[in-house]
């Protein structure tokens, strides 16, 4: 119950007269809502955020901020917010830490608090002393009582309940690991693996793009060479019908998978097609076969159109009782999220993105219009649910193949930063996404004009109000058949660069998130899935962030070319242990191209440089030479001129293998001698991002070729030798 023994003087929340300037009041309001008013740029200079940016970002958060009067009212409302509710919207705890929960009820009320645990047990919370003065809230004298959460609660999703008279309130109570335990299985051991853009890695049996059967085969080939994992690009779903988005980092949803990656012939019902149906599928496959060996840009639309035509035929095959039960169980497990996603797919087949219905009668999945469409489009909704079931089964098969090939970790999935506007998540999760802003990055040394990723961000307050359900469900689906997850731009779980609509990438500011909750839930779901977590912690970040991630058991990322300090390149022996280290990343050219300065040439041709190209080339050459000098000093590179590119690439990997990092990533593009850039950040249509097929100096490389590919075997042999040197 609220404390009634201590004599109190009731407090009224009112702002005293404010004499500061309007700009200072605006900045106070922004700070109170965890909106950055300044930021440190890559140039080492602290930059103030424009007042207009702050007002627009606060508006996107639902905070009135036009003028001093509104700003004062908004500050007063924020002070009252916690007192207006019995319990907070959600409580996220860390195991092993003493935690106290504040409960707000009419002053003098008897209060009882308990926890209904996930396993069905009940745990009473003991009341603690609290001498806070009661507060008048909307005319009601309100007290604050404090309760201790029992420290013996297990990990999981529990429910906190408070009872005060006739009032009953509850909220999720989530207990997260103090430190993710799964990396402990790597303790004292290091492993290496391949990193690949799956769509670009084809076999003779692909349909023009790499698929989940190709992933299983790639894992087999890499596992035979001693690899412990294979890390692939995000496999999130795009549009349900062509044309589809090329970027795997701009998906329609992050929870569900892209049927583009299905291998049609591996679907059990394919075997029961009649002769005519099999002939049609064979013709579709043959039509796409030539694309497998083509060095031209990848054509997702052609491949997906062919697969959809084949999938429609297979869908028409009657399923047996056992398969029907499996399908029903899968749908039940995925719940309303799958139902809404499948409905969006069915609607998107009929309504273009610009259709007025999306902003009107179809704006909400729960609208009468959508309720009617669920019935009218029931067959199409089932088709898209069925596609997700098939993805789930083939993902399970790929992970099983990886583990059977001897991989300790197996398939590591990639989680994109966000989703595209107008996609499935933007529709089904509109309640927890912010409007009027997009996510990006401020200017940095590689993108000197900044970046706008055109993605709506999580609304931090509404996400918490929802109990983080959408975030949890997304993680569970991605981790369901994974040995690990790479979180792209994991710094986004701490803060995101919000750009108001219509503004340039440099005219944004950071909005800060409850990283304790987001990282904790990530660790909890990974713990339950038995998966490791790799955070892509590159770019501009606050120094303490990496230490915090390490404390929570999240591995970091080190890229050879970025590991330097004021004295030059950092010796690999000084790299972090809890880390995935690699020579390059998909946002740079493959190492052969990087050594040739392709990253400068490309950015100069696209107008992305902020200084003369000569200066850029000179600095790039100096940075490379500083690294290569260290490689030569260790006797790893005997070619003083670096004319033998293959030998230089192998030497660089041998050099990074000297790092104590738990994981070493070997880029498949480096293993086959590719030089073309897969993605140029800061561009959309200016460069054919994410459409470069895997190839080497002699042309296209298929998975079929890898077991006998001399370059591939040589680089992997170099890495193996560096990990297990002979006396």
C-alpha positions as CSV (number, residue, x, y, z in Angstrom):
1,X,0.0,0.0,0.0
2,X,1.1,3.6,-0.4
3,X,2.9,5.0,2.6
4,X,0.5,6.6,5.1
5,X,2.6,7.1,8.2
6,X,5.0,9.7,7.0
7,X,3.7,13.3,7.3
8,X,3.6,14.9,3.9
9,X,3.0,18.1,2.1
10,X,1.1,17.3,-1.1
11,X,3.0,18.3,-4.2
12,X,1.3,19.9,-7.2
13,X,3.2,19.4,-10.5
14,X,3.3,22.9,-12.0
15,X,6.2,24.5,-13.8
16,X,7.4,27.7,-12.2
17,X,7.7,30.8,-14.4
18,X,10.3,30.1,-17.0
19,X,12.6,32.9,-18.0
20,X,14.9,31.1,-20.4
21,X,14.7,31.6,-24.1
22,X,12.2,29.6,-26.2
23,X,15.1,27.8,-27.8
24,X,16.4,26.7,-24.3
25,X,12.9,25.5,-23.4
26,X,12.6,23.5,-26.6
27,X,16.0,21.9,-25.9
28,X,14.9,21.1,-22.4
29,X,11.8,19.4,-23.7
30,X,13.9,17.5,-26.3
31,X,16.3,16.3,-23.7
32,X,13.5,15.1,-21.4
33,X,12.2,13.0,-24.3
34,X,15.7,11.6,-25.0
35,X,16.1,13.6,-28.2
36,X,19.7,14.7,-28.8
37,X,20.2,18.5,-29.0
38,X,23.8,18.1,-30.2
39,X,25.8,15.3,-31.7
40,X,29.5,14.6,-32.3
41,X,30.3,14.2,-35.9
42,X,33.0,11.9,-37.5
43,X,35.1,15.1,-37.8
44,X,35.4,15.2,-33.9
45,X,33.3,18.3,-33.7
46,X,30.1,18.7,-31.6
47,X,27.3,20.0,-33.8
48,X,24.1,21.7,-32.5
49,X,20.8,20.4,-33.8
50,X,18.6,22.9,-35.5
51,X,15.4,24.0,-33.6
52,X,13.3,23.1,-36.6
53,X,14.6,19.5,-36.5
54,X,13.9,19.3,-32.8
55,X,10.3,20.4,-33.3
56,X,9.7,18.0,-36.1
57,X,11.2,15.1,-34.2
58,X,9.2,15.9,-31.1
59,X,6.0,16.1,-33.3
60,X,6.8,12.6,-34.6
61,X,7.0,11.4,-31.0
62,X,3.6,12.9,-30.4
63,X,4.9,15.7,-28.2
64,X,3.4,19.2,-28.9
65,X,6.3,21.6,-29.2
66,X,5.2,24.6,-31.2
67,X,6.0,27.6,-29.0
68,X,6.9,28.1,-25.4
69,X,3.3,27.5,-24.1
70,X,3.0,24.1,-25.7
71,X,6.5,23.2,-24.7
72,X,5.8,24.1,-21.0
73,X,2.6,22.0,-21.1
74,X,4.4,19.1,-22.7
75,X,7.0,19.2,-19.9
76,X,4.3,19.2,-17.3
77,X,2.5,16.3,-19.0
78,X,5.7,14.3,-19.0
79,X,6.2,14.8,-15.3
80,X,2.7,13.5,-14.6
81,X,2.8,10.5,-17.0
82,X,4.1,7.9,-14.6
83,X,1.7,9.1,-11.8
84,X,-1.3,8.7,-14.0
85,X,-1.0,4.9,-14.2
86,X,-0.9,2.2,-11.5
87,X,2.0,0.3,-13.2
88,X,4.5,1.2,-15.9
89,X,3.6,-0.1,-19.4
90,X,6.4,-2.8,-19.2
91,X,9.2,-3.8,-16.8
92,X,12.4,-5.3,-18.2
93,X,14.8,-6.6,-15.6
94,X,18.2,-8.2,-15.6
95,X,18.6,-11.5,-13.7
96,X,20.5,-11.3,-10.5
97,X,19.9,-7.6,-9.9
98,X,17.7,-6.2,-7.1
99,X,14.8,-4.3,-8.7
100,X,12.1,-2.1,-7.2
101,X,8.8,-1.2,-8.9
102,X,6.8,1.9,-8.2
103,X,3.0,1.6,-8.1
104,X,0.8,4.7,-8.2
105,X,-2.7,4.6,-6.5
106,X,-4.9,7.1,-4.6
107,X,-3.1,8.1,-1.5
108,X,-3.8,5.7,1.4
109,X,-5.0,2.8,-0.7
110,X,-4.1,-0.7,0.2
111,X,-2.0,-2.2,-2.6
112,X,-1.0,-5.8,-3.3
113,X,1.5,-6.8,-6.0
114,X,2.5,-10.2,-7.3
115,X,4.0,-11.8,-10.4
116,X,2.4,-14.5,-12.4
117,X,5.4,-16.3,-13.9
118,X,5.6,-17.8,-17.3
119,X,5.6,-21.3,-15.8
120,X,2.3,-20.8,-14.0
121,X,3.7,-20.1,-10.5
122,X,2.8,-17.0,-8.5
123,X,5.3,-14.9,-6.6
124,X,4.4,-12.1,-4.1
125,X,6.3,-8.9,-4.2
126,X,7.3,-7.4,-0.8
127,X,6.5,-3.7,-0.2
128,X,9.5,-1.5,0.6
129,X,9.7,1.8,2.5
130,X,8.9,4.8,0.3
131,X,8.9,8.3,1.7
132,X,8.0,10.1,-1.5
133,X,5.4,12.8,-1.0
134,X,2.0,12.2,-2.6
135,X,1.1,14.3,-5.6
136,X,-2.1,15.8,-6.9
137,X,-2.8,14.3,-10.2
138,X,-5.8,15.6,-12.1
139,X,-7.3,16.6,-8.8
140,X,-6.6,13.2,-7.0
141,X,-4.0,12.9,-4.3
142,X,-1.9,10.1,-5.6
143,X,0.7,8.1,-3.6
144,X,3.7,6.1,-4.7
145,X,4.3,2.6,-3.2
146,X,7.4,0.6,-3.9
147,X,7.7,-3.2,-4.2
148,X,10.7,-5.5,-4.6
149,X,10.7,-8.0,-7.3
150,X,11.8,-11.5,-6.1
151,X,15.3,-12.1,-7.2
152,X,14.7,-15.8,-7.9
153,X,12.4,-15.2,-10.9
154,X,13.7,-17.2,-13.9
155,X,14.3,-15.8,-17.3
156,X,11.2,-15.2,-19.4
157,X,8.1,-13.3,-20.1
158,X,6.1,-12.9,-16.8
159,X,3.1,-10.7,-15.8
160,X,3.3,-8.1,-13.0
161,X,-0.1,-7.6,-11.3
162,X,-1.2,-4.8,-8.9
163,X,-4.4,-4.8,-7.0
164,X,-5.7,-1.7,-5.2
165,X,-9.3,-1.8,-4.0
166,X,-11.4,-2.4,-7.1
167,X,-8.6,-1.5,-9.4
168,X,-6.5,-4.2,-11.1
169,X,-3.6,-3.4,-13.4
170,X,-1.0,-5.6,-15.0
171,X,1.9,-5.3,-17.4
172,X,4.6,-7.6,-18.9
173,X,7.6,-8.2,-16.6
174,X,10.5,-9.5,-18.7
175,X,13.6,-11.1,-17.0
176,X,16.6,-11.1,-19.3
177,X,20.1,-12.7,-19.0
178,X,22.8,-10.6,-17.4
179,X,25.0,-12.0,-20.1
180,X,24.1,-14.2,-23.1
181,X,25.5,-17.6,-22.3
182,X,25.7,-19.1,-25.8
183,X,29.1,-17.6,-26.7
184,X,30.5,-19.5,-23.8
185,X,30.6,-22.6,-26.0
186,X,33.2,-20.8,-28.0
187,X,35.3,-20.1,-24.9
188,X,38.9,-20.9,-25.6
189,X,38.2,-21.8,-29.2
190,X,38.0,-19.7,-32.3
191,X,36.2,-20.5,-35.5
192,X,35.9,-19.1,-39.0
193,X,33.1,-19.0,-41.5
194,X,32.0,-17.7,-44.8
195,X,30.0,-14.5,-45.3
196,X,27.9,-14.4,-48.5
197,X,25.1,-12.6,-50.2
198,X,22.9,-15.6,-50.8
199,X,21.0,-14.3,-53.8
200,X,24.3,-13.9,-55.7
201,X,25.5,-17.4,-54.9
202,X,23.9,-19.8,-57.5
203,X,24.2,-23.4,-58.6
204,X,23.3,-25.2,-61.8
205,X,19.9,-25.9,-60.2
206,X,19.0,-22.4,-59.1
207,X,16.3,-20.3,-60.7
208,X,18.6,-17.4,-61.5
209,X,19.2,-16.5,-57.8
210,X,20.7,-18.3,-54.9
211,X,18.1,-20.0,-52.7
212,X,17.8,-22.0,-49.5
213,X,18.9,-25.3,-51.1
214,X,22.0,-23.4,-52.3
215,X,22.5,-22.3,-48.8
216,X,22.5,-25.9,-47.6
217,X,25.0,-26.8,-50.3
218,X,27.2,-23.8,-49.5
219,X,27.2,-24.8,-45.9
220,X,28.2,-28.4,-46.9
221,X,31.1,-27.2,-49.0
222,X,32.3,-24.7,-46.3
223,X,31.8,-27.3,-43.6
224,X,34.0,-29.8,-45.4
225,X,36.8,-27.1,-45.4
226,X,36.4,-26.6,-41.6
227,X,34.1,-23.6,-41.5
228,X,32.0,-23.2,-38.3
229,X,29.3,-20.9,-39.8
230,X,28.0,-19.3,-42.9
231,X,26.7,-15.7,-42.5
232,X,24.1,-14.6,-45.1
233,X,22.4,-11.3,-46.0
234,X,18.9,-10.6,-44.5
235,X,16.3,-13.1,-45.9
236,X,13.4,-10.9,-45.0
237,X,10.3,-10.8,-47.3
238,X,9.9,-8.1,-49.9
239,X,6.8,-7.4,-52.0
240,X,4.5,-10.4,-52.6
241,X,4.6,-10.0,-56.4
242,X,7.1,-8.3,-58.9
243,X,8.4,-5.7,-59.1
244,X,10.3,-6.3,-55.8
245,X,12.9,-4.4,-53.9
246,X,16.5,-5.3,-54.6
247,X,17.9,-4.3,-51.3
248,X,17.7,-7.0,-48.6
249,X,18.2,-4.2,-46.1
250,X,14.9,-2.5,-47.2
251,X,12.4,-5.3,-46.7
252,X,8.6,-5.2,-46.4
253,X,8.9,-7.0,-43.1
254,X,11.6,-8.1,-40.8
255,X,9.6,-10.9,-39.2
256,X,8.8,-13.1,-42.2
257,X,10.9,-14.6,-45.0
258,X,11.2,-14.0,-48.7
259,X,9.6,-16.8,-50.8
260,X,12.1,-15.8,-53.5
261,X,14.6,-18.1,-51.7
262,X,12.4,-21.2,-51.9
263,X,13.6,-24.2,-54.0
264,X,10.4,-25.3,-55.7
265,X,11.6,-28.9,-56.4
266,X,12.3,-29.5,-52.6
267,X,8.6,-29.0,-51.7
268,X,7.1,-32.4,-50.9
269,X,3.9,-31.7,-52.8
270,X,6.0,-31.0,-56.0
271,X,6.4,-34.8,-56.2
272,X,2.6,-35.2,-56.5
273,X,2.1,-32.9,-59.4
274,X,0.5,-34.5,-62.4
275,X,2.5,-34.8,-65.7
276,X,1.2,-31.5,-67.1
277,X,2.1,-29.6,-63.9
278,X,5.6,-31.1,-63.8
279,X,6.1,-30.2,-67.4
280,X,5.1,-26.6,-66.7
281,X,7.5,-26.4,-63.7
282,X,10.3,-27.9,-65.7
283,X,9.8,-25.3,-68.5
284,X,9.9,-22.5,-65.9
285,X,13.1,-23.9,-64.4
286,X,14.7,-24.3,-67.8
287,X,13.8,-20.8,-68.8
288,X,15.7,-19.5,-65.7
289,X,18.6,-22.0,-66.1
290,X,20.6,-19.7,-68.5
291,X,20.5,-16.9,-65.9
292,X,22.6,-19.1,-63.5
293,X,25.7,-18.8,-65.7
294,X,25.1,-15.2,-66.8
295,X,27.4,-12.5,-65.6
296,X,24.7,-9.8,-66.2
297,X,23.0,-8.1,-63.3
298,X,20.7,-10.3,-61.3
299,X,17.0,-10.0,-62.1
300,X,14.9,-10.7,-59.1
301,X,11.7,-9.9,-60.9
302,X,12.1,-12.5,-63.6
303,X,13.2,-15.2,-61.0
304,X,10.3,-14.4,-58.7
305,X,7.7,-14.4,-61.4
306,X,8.8,-17.8,-62.6
307,X,8.9,-19.2,-59.0
308,X,5.4,-17.8,-58.2
309,X,4.0,-19.4,-61.3
310,X,5.5,-22.8,-60.2
311,X,4.4,-22.3,-56.6
312,X,0.8,-21.7,-57.6
313,X,0.8,-25.1,-59.3
314,X,2.3,-26.8,-56.3
315,X,-0.1,-25.0,-53.9
316,X,-3.0,-26.6,-55.8
317,X,-1.8,-30.1,-54.9
318,X,-3.8,-31.6,-52.1
319,X,-1.8,-32.0,-48.9
320,X,-2.0,-35.2,-46.9
321,X,-3.3,-35.3,-43.3
322,X,0.2,-35.2,-41.7
323,X,1.2,-32.2,-43.8
324,X,-2.1,-30.4,-43.1
325,X,-1.5,-30.9,-39.4
326,X,2.0,-29.5,-39.7
327,X,0.7,-26.5,-41.6
328,X,-2.0,-25.8,-39.0
329,X,0.5,-26.1,-36.2
330,X,2.8,-23.6,-37.9
331,X,0.0,-21.1,-38.5
332,X,-1.2,-21.4,-34.9
333,X,2.3,-20.9,-33.6
334,X,2.8,-17.7,-35.6
335,X,-0.5,-16.3,-34.5
336,X,-2.1,-13.1,-35.6
337,X,1.1,-11.7,-37.0
338,X,1.2,-14.3,-39.8
339,X,-2.5,-13.7,-40.5
340,X,-2.0,-10.0,-40.9
341,X,1.1,-10.4,-43.0
342,X,-0.7,-12.8,-45.3
343,X,-3.6,-10.4,-45.6
344,X,-1.2,-7.6,-46.5
345,X,0.3,-9.8,-49.2
346,X,-3.1,-10.7,-50.6
347,X,-4.2,-7.0,-50.6
348,X,-0.8,-5.9,-52.1
349,X,-1.4,-8.3,-55.0
350,X,-4.5,-6.2,-55.9
351,X,-3.7,-2.7,-54.6
352,X,-0.6,-0.8,-55.8
353,X,1.4,1.0,-53.2
354,X,-0.1,4.3,-54.3
355,X,-3.7,3.1,-54.0
356,X,-5.9,5.5,-51.9
357,X,-7.3,2.5,-50.0
358,X,-4.1,2.2,-48.0
359,X,-4.6,5.6,-46.5
360,X,-8.3,5.1,-46.1
361,X,-10.5,2.0,-45.6
362,X,-7.5,-0.4,-45.7
363,X,-5.3,1.7,-43.4
364,X,-5.9,-0.6,-40.4
365,X,-5.8,-4.5,-40.5
366,X,-8.7,-4.4,-38.1
367,X,-11.0,-2.2,-40.2
368,X,-14.3,-3.4,-41.5
369,X,-12.9,-3.3,-45.1
370,X,-10.0,-5.6,-44.1
371,X,-12.3,-7.9,-42.2
372,X,-14.4,-8.3,-45.4
373,X,-11.2,-8.9,-47.4
374,X,-10.0,-11.6,-45.1
375,X,-13.1,-13.6,-46.1
376,X,-13.1,-12.6,-49.8
377,X,-9.3,-13.3,-50.2
378,X,-9.2,-16.4,-48.0
379,X,-7.5,-18.5,-50.6
380,X,-4.8,-15.9,-51.3
381,X,-4.3,-15.4,-47.6
382,X,-3.8,-19.2,-47.2
383,X,-1.3,-19.2,-50.1
384,X,0.9,-16.6,-48.4
385,X,0.7,-18.4,-45.1
386,X,1.7,-21.5,-46.9
387,X,4.7,-19.8,-48.5
388,X,5.9,-18.9,-45.0
389,X,5.5,-22.4,-43.9
390,X,7.6,-23.6,-46.8
391,X,10.3,-21.0,-46.0
392,X,10.3,-22.2,-42.4
393,X,10.8,-25.8,-43.4
394,X,13.6,-25.1,-45.9
395,X,15.4,-22.8,-43.4
396,X,15.2,-25.7,-40.9
397,X,16.7,-28.0,-43.6
398,X,19.5,-25.5,-44.3
399,X,20.5,-25.2,-40.6
400,X,20.3,-29.0,-40.2
401,X,22.6,-29.4,-43.2
402,X,25.1,-26.9,-41.8
403,X,25.3,-28.7,-38.5
404,X,25.6,-32.1,-40.2
405,X,28.5,-30.7,-42.2
406,X,30.3,-30.2,-38.9
407,X,29.5,-26.5,-38.4
408,X,29.5,-25.6,-34.7
409,X,27.3,-22.6,-35.2
410,X,25.7,-23.1,-38.6
411,X,23.6,-20.5,-40.4
412,X,23.9,-16.9,-39.1
413,X,21.0,-14.7,-40.2
414,X,21.2,-11.0,-40.7
415,X,18.7,-8.6,-39.2
416,X,18.1,-5.4,-41.1
417,X,17.9,-2.0,-39.4
418,X,14.3,-1.4,-40.4
419,X,11.6,-1.7,-43.1
420,X,10.4,0.2,-46.1
421,X,7.5,2.6,-45.8
422,X,4.4,1.1,-47.4
423,X,5.4,-2.4,-46.6
424,X,3.8,-5.1,-44.4
425,X,5.4,-4.0,-41.1
426,X,4.6,-0.4,-41.8
427,X,1.0,-1.5,-42.1
428,X,0.6,-4.2,-39.5
429,X,2.9,-2.4,-36.9
430,X,1.8,1.2,-37.6
431,X,0.9,1.6,-33.9
432,X,4.6,1.1,-32.8
433,X,6.3,3.0,-35.6
434,X,6.9,6.7,-35.8
435,X,5.5,8.8,-38.7
436,X,6.9,11.9,-40.3
437,X,10.5,10.7,-40.0
438,X,12.9,8.2,-41.5
439,X,16.1,6.6,-40.3
440,X,19.6,7.2,-41.6
441,X,23.0,8.2,-40.6
442,X,24.8,11.6,-40.3
443,X,27.8,12.4,-42.5
444,X,30.9,10.2,-42.1
445,X,34.2,9.7,-43.8
446,X,32.7,7.2,-46.3
447,X,29.4,9.0,-46.8
448,X,30.2,12.6,-46.5
449,X,26.7,13.8,-47.3
450,X,25.0,11.4,-44.8
451,X,22.5,8.7,-45.5
452,X,18.7,8.4,-45.6
453,X,17.6,4.8,-45.4
454,X,13.9,5.7,-45.9
455,X,12.8,3.5,-43.1
456,X,10.2,4.4,-40.3
457,X,11.8,3.9,-36.9
458,X,10.3,2.2,-33.8
459,X,8.5,4.7,-31.7
460,X,10.2,4.2,-28.3
461,X,7.2,5.0,-26.2
462,X,4.6,3.1,-28.1
463,X,6.9,0.1,-28.4
464,X,7.3,0.0,-24.6
465,X,3.5,0.5,-24.3
466,X,3.0,-2.7,-26.4
467,X,5.3,-4.7,-24.1
468,X,7.8,-5.0,-26.9
469,X,5.7,-7.7,-28.5
470,X,6.4,-6.9,-32.1
471,X,10.2,-6.8,-31.4
472,X,10.0,-10.1,-29.6
473,X,8.0,-11.8,-32.3
474,X,10.4,-10.6,-35.0
475,X,13.4,-12.0,-33.1
476,X,11.8,-15.3,-32.5
477,X,11.0,-15.9,-36.1
478,X,14.5,-14.9,-37.3
479,X,16.2,-17.1,-34.6
480,X,13.9,-20.1,-35.1
481,X,16.3,-22.0,-37.3
482,X,19.5,-20.1,-36.7
483,X,22.8,-20.7,-35.0
484,X,23.3,-16.9,-34.7
485,X,22.0,-13.5,-35.7
486,X,24.0,-10.5,-36.9
487,X,22.2,-7.3,-36.0
488,X,22.9,-4.7,-38.6
489,X,23.7,-1.3,-37.1
490,X,23.2,-2.6,-33.5
491,X,23.8,1.0,-32.4
492,X,20.2,1.5,-33.5
493,X,19.1,-0.3,-30.3
494,X,20.8,2.5,-28.4
495,X,19.9,5.5,-30.6
496,X,18.8,6.1,-34.2
497,X,19.4,9.1,-36.4
498,X,15.9,10.4,-37.2
499,X,15.5,12.6,-40.3
500,X,12.3,14.7,-40.6
501,X,10.5,14.1,-43.9
502,X,11.7,16.5,-46.5
503,X,15.0,17.2,-44.7
504,X,18.4,16.2,-45.9
505,X,20.4,13.3,-44.2
506,X,22.6,15.8,-42.3
507,X,19.5,17.6,-40.9
508,X,18.5,15.0,-38.4
509,X,19.2,14.1,-34.8
510,X,19.6,11.1,-32.5
511,X,16.7,9.7,-30.7
512,X,17.7,7.5,-27.8
513,X,16.0,4.1,-26.9
514,X,15.8,2.0,-23.8
515,X,18.9,-0.1,-24.7
516,X,18.6,-2.1,-21.5
517,X,15.3,-3.4,-22.6
518,X,16.1,-3.9,-26.3
519,X,19.5,-5.6,-25.7
520,X,18.1,-7.6,-22.8
521,X,15.2,-9.0,-24.9
522,X,17.6,-9.7,-27.8
523,X,19.8,-11.7,-25.3
524,X,16.8,-13.5,-23.9
525,X,15.5,-14.7,-27.2
526,X,18.9,-15.7,-28.4
527,X,19.5,-17.6,-25.2
528,X,16.3,-19.5,-25.7
529,X,17.2,-20.2,-29.3
530,X,20.7,-21.3,-28.4
531,X,22.1,-18.7,-30.8
532,X,25.0,-16.2,-30.7
533,X,24.5,-12.6,-31.4
534,X,26.9,-10.4,-33.5
535,X,26.4,-6.7,-33.3
536,X,27.5,-4.6,-36.3
537,X,29.0,-1.8,-34.1
538,X,30.8,0.2,-36.8
539,X,30.5,3.9,-37.6
540,X,29.9,6.8,-35.2
541,X,29.1,5.5,-31.7
542,X,29.6,6.4,-28.0
543,X,32.7,4.6,-26.6
544,X,30.9,2.9,-23.7
545,X,28.5,1.1,-26.1
546,X,31.0,-1.6,-27.1
547,X,31.9,-2.2,-23.4
548,X,28.2,-2.6,-22.6
549,X,27.6,-5.0,-25.5
550,X,30.5,-7.1,-24.4
551,X,29.2,-7.2,-20.8
552,X,25.9,-8.6,-22.1
553,X,27.6,-11.3,-24.2
554,X,27.0,-9.6,-27.6
555,X,29.9,-10.0,-30.0
556,X,31.1,-7.0,-31.9
557,X,32.5,-6.4,-35.4
558,X,36.0,-5.5,-36.5
559,X,36.9,-4.7,-40.1
560,X,40.6,-4.6,-40.9
561,X,40.5,-1.2,-42.7
562,X,38.6,0.5,-39.9
563,X,40.8,-0.8,-37.0
564,X,43.1,2.1,-36.4
565,X,43.8,4.8,-33.9
566,X,45.9,8.0,-33.8
567,X,49.1,6.0,-34.2
568,X,47.9,4.1,-37.3
569,X,46.6,0.6,-37.8
570,X,45.9,-1.3,-34.6
571,X,47.9,-4.6,-34.4
572,X,45.5,-7.6,-34.8
573,X,46.7,-8.9,-31.4
574,X,44.9,-5.9,-29.8
575,X,41.5,-6.6,-31.5
576,X,38.6,-7.5,-29.3
577,X,38.1,-11.2,-28.3
578,X,34.3,-11.1,-28.3
579,X,34.2,-10.1,-31.9
580,X,33.6,-11.1,-35.5
581,X,36.7,-9.9,-37.4
582,X,37.0,-9.7,-41.2
583,X,39.0,-8.0,-43.9
584,X,36.0,-6.3,-45.4
585,X,32.2,-5.7,-45.3
586,X,29.4,-5.7,-47.9
587,X,29.5,-1.8,-47.9
588,X,33.0,-1.8,-49.3
589,X,34.3,-3.4,-52.5
590,X,35.6,-6.9,-52.3
591,X,39.3,-6.8,-51.1
592,X,40.6,-7.0,-54.7
593,X,38.5,-4.0,-55.6
594,X,39.4,-2.1,-52.4
595,X,43.1,-2.6,-53.1
596,X,42.6,-1.1,-56.5
597,X,40.8,1.9,-55.0
598,X,37.4,1.1,-56.5
599,X,35.7,2.6,-53.4
600,X,37.1,6.0,-54.3
601,X,36.5,5.7,-58.0
602,X,32.9,4.7,-57.6
603,X,32.1,7.4,-55.0
604,X,33.8,10.0,-57.2
605,X,31.8,8.9,-60.2
606,X,28.5,9.2,-58.2
607,X,29.3,12.6,-56.7
608,X,29.6,11.3,-53.2
609,X,32.9,12.8,-52.2
610,X,33.1,15.9,-50.1
611,X,36.7,16.8,-51.1
612,X,38.9,16.6,-54.2
613,X,39.3,13.0,-55.5
614,X,43.1,13.4,-55.5
615,X,43.0,13.9,-51.7
616,X,40.7,11.0,-51.3
617,X,43.0,8.7,-53.4
618,X,46.1,9.8,-51.5
619,X,44.6,9.2,-48.1
620,X,43.2,5.8,-49.2
621,X,46.5,4.7,-50.6
622,X,48.3,5.8,-47.4
623,X,45.8,3.9,-45.2
624,X,46.3,0.7,-47.3
625,X,50.1,1.1,-47.2
626,X,50.1,1.4,-43.4
627,X,48.3,-1.9,-43.1
628,X,50.3,-3.7,-45.8
629,X,53.5,-2.5,-44.1
630,X,52.5,-4.3,-41.0
631,X,51.5,-7.4,-43.0
632,X,55.0,-7.4,-44.6
633,X,56.7,-6.8,-41.3
634,X,55.2,-10.1,-40.0
635,X,56.5,-12.0,-43.1
636,X,53.0,-12.7,-44.4
637,X,53.5,-10.9,-47.7
638,X,56.7,-11.3,-49.7
639,X,55.5,-9.4,-52.8
640,X,56.8,-5.8,-52.1
641,X,54.8,-4.2,-54.9
642,X,51.6,-6.0,-54.2
643,X,51.3,-7.0,-57.8
644,X,49.9,-10.4,-56.9
645,X,46.5,-9.5,-55.8
646,X,45.5,-13.0,-54.8
647,X,48.6,-13.3,-52.6
648,X,47.9,-10.0,-51.0
649,X,44.3,-11.0,-50.2
650,X,45.5,-14.2,-48.6
651,X,48.1,-12.4,-46.6
652,X,45.5,-10.0,-45.3
653,X,43.4,-12.8,-44.1
654,X,46.4,-14.5,-42.5
655,X,47.0,-11.2,-40.8
656,X,43.5,-10.8,-39.4
657,X,43.7,-14.5,-38.2
658,X,46.3,-13.3,-35.7
659,X,43.5,-11.5,-33.8
660,X,42.2,-13.2,-30.7
661,X,38.6,-12.7,-32.0
662,X,36.2,-15.5,-31.4
663,X,35.0,-15.5,-35.1
664,X,36.7,-14.7,-38.4
665,X,34.6,-14.0,-41.4
666,X,35.9,-14.9,-44.8
667,X,34.0,-13.1,-47.6
668,X,33.0,-15.5,-50.3
669,X,33.7,-12.7,-52.9
670,X,37.3,-12.6,-51.7
671,X,37.6,-16.3,-51.9
672,X,36.7,-16.4,-55.6
673,X,38.5,-13.2,-56.6
674,X,35.5,-10.9,-57.2
675,X,36.3,-7.1,-57.4
676,X,32.9,-5.5,-58.0
677,X,31.1,-3.6,-55.3
678,X,27.9,-5.2,-54.1
679,X,26.5,-2.1,-52.4
680,X,27.4,1.6,-52.4
681,X,25.9,3.3,-49.4
682,X,24.1,6.6,-50.0
683,X,22.7,5.5,-53.4
684,X,19.5,3.9,-54.6
685,X,19.1,3.9,-58.4
686,X,22.5,5.5,-59.1
687,X,24.3,2.2,-58.8
688,X,22.9,-1.4,-59.3
689,X,23.2,-2.3,-55.6
690,X,22.6,-5.9,-54.5
691,X,22.4,-7.1,-58.1
692,X,26.0,-8.3,-58.7
693,X,26.3,-12.1,-59.3
694,X,29.2,-14.0,-57.7
695,X,32.0,-14.1,-60.2
696,X,35.8,-14.2,-60.3
697,X,38.4,-13.2,-62.8
698,X,37.4,-16.0,-65.1
699,X,33.6,-15.4,-65.0
700,X,30.6,-16.6,-63.0
701,X,31.3,-19.0,-60.1
702,X,28.7,-21.5,-59.2
703,X,28.5,-23.5,-55.9
704,X,29.1,-26.6,-58.1
705,X,32.5,-25.1,-58.9
706,X,33.7,-24.3,-55.4
707,X,35.0,-27.8,-54.4
708,X,37.5,-27.6,-57.2
709,X,38.0,-23.8,-57.3
710,X,41.7,-23.2,-56.7
711,X,41.4,-19.6,-55.4
712,X,38.6,-20.7,-53.0
713,X,40.5,-23.7,-51.7
714,X,43.7,-21.7,-51.4
715,X,42.2,-18.9,-49.3
716,X,40.3,-21.3,-47.0
717,X,43.5,-23.3,-46.7
718,X,45.4,-20.1,-45.7
719,X,42.8,-19.4,-43.0
720,X,42.8,-23.0,-41.7
721,X,46.6,-22.9,-41.5
722,X,46.5,-19.6,-39.6
723,X,44.0,-21.0,-37.1
724,X,45.9,-24.3,-36.7
725,X,49.6,-23.6,-37.5
726,X,51.9,-26.5,-37.9
727,X,55.0,-26.6,-35.6
